[in-house]
C-alpha cells in the first residue's frame, strides 16, 4: 500500500514500470521502424534476457579464417573463390558483432563434444548445402567425416564423424513439400503445397537437430496443387483462373512443413527455422542479364534496405514460424528461429561473383550473387548455430 500511495516519485516510477511491462507483452508484428535496414520481428532471443545475436554490425577482424581451400576439401567448386582467383581478401576480414553482447567464434572441439552421439539434418536447397559445407570446413580443424551416402549421384548426403558418432545429413528439398518435375515440360515443377516432402519427413523422428530453410527455388516455373487439384502457378500458362502467386506457394510450403513437424507426434529434434539468404545482391541488372556483385566491403546497417520479394519472403517465413512456434510450445516440440537475414543483407561482398569458375567457362549462373564464398561471411551462420544449439544443452 505504501508503494501505491507513497511519495509522487515512487508512484511515478512504479507506474512507468507497469507501463513498460505491458508494452513488452504487446506483439511486435505490426510495428515498423524506418531507421532499421529491414522489417524486423523480435527474434527468438529477444525474449531471453541475454542478447539478440541477430541484431548488430559487421566489424573489422584481423583474425585468420578457420580454414582455407587448401585445408578443407569440402568446398564446392563454385564457392571456391580463392581457387578461382578472387583478387581481394577483404571480405574475410570482418566478423558479426551483435549490438549488445559478444558472439563467440566457432569452437570445433566444443561443437563436436556437444553433438556426440547425435544427428544433425539440413533440409533445403543449395544454400542449405552451402551452410553444411561451411560447418564441415570449420570442423576440419579437429576431425573429418566419412561419406556414408548411398550413392555419389544423389543430392542427399550423409557425413559421419566416427570418433564422435556424429552424423550430418543433407536433404535436397528446395520446396520443402512434395515436388514432381513435369514430364511434359522440363524445368516446370508441380508443387503439392499441402504435403511435406517425404525425403526428409520420413526420417524426422531420428534427428536431434534439424535446420529447415528455403526461398530461391520458389521463383522457378511451377504449378501449385492442393488435395491433388491444380489451384495456381507461377511463370506458367494455366487452364484455370487463379490469382495465386509464388508468394502463396512459398508461404504454404513453410506452413505445411512446420505443421507436419508439429503434428508428427514423435519429434525429439531441436527444429531450427533459418530465414532466407538475400536474393537481391545483383547490381547492374538481374542475374540473367549481366547482374553482378563486385563490392569489396560490407554495408553498414543504415546503408541498405530490404524490399521486394526478399522482404515478402522474409515476412512470410517469420509469420509462419510464429504461428508454428505457438503450437510447438503446446505439443512439446523445441522450435526456434535462426535469423541471419539482416546480417547477410549487409554482405554483398561475400559472394563468388565470377570467381566460382574459370574465365570464359560456360555456367548457368555466371555471376553468382546467391551463394557464399568459403571461407566467407556464411561461416557466421555456424557461430549463430552453435549459440542456438548450446542454449538447451
Buried (B, 14 or more C-beta within 10 A) or exposed (E): EEEEEEEEEEEEEEEEEEEEEEEEEEEEEEEEEEEBBBBBBBBBBBEEEEBBBBBBBBEEBEEEBBBBBEEBEBBBEBBBBBBBEBEEEEBBBBBBBBEEBEBEBBBBEEBBEBBEEBBBBBBBBBBBBBBBBBBBBBBBBBBBBEEEBEEEEEBBBBBBBEEBEBBBBBBBBBBBBBBEEBEEEEEBBBBBBBBBBEBBBEBBEEBBBBBBBBBBBBBBBBBBBBEEEBBBBBEBEBEEEEEBBBBBBBBBBBBBBBBBBBEBEEBBBBBBBBBBBBBBBBBEEEBEEEBBBBBEBBBEBEEBBBEEBBBBBBBBBBBBBBBBBEBBEEBEBBBBBBBBBBBBBBBBBBBBBBBBBEEEEEEEBBBBBBBBBBBBBBBBBBBBBBBBBEBEE
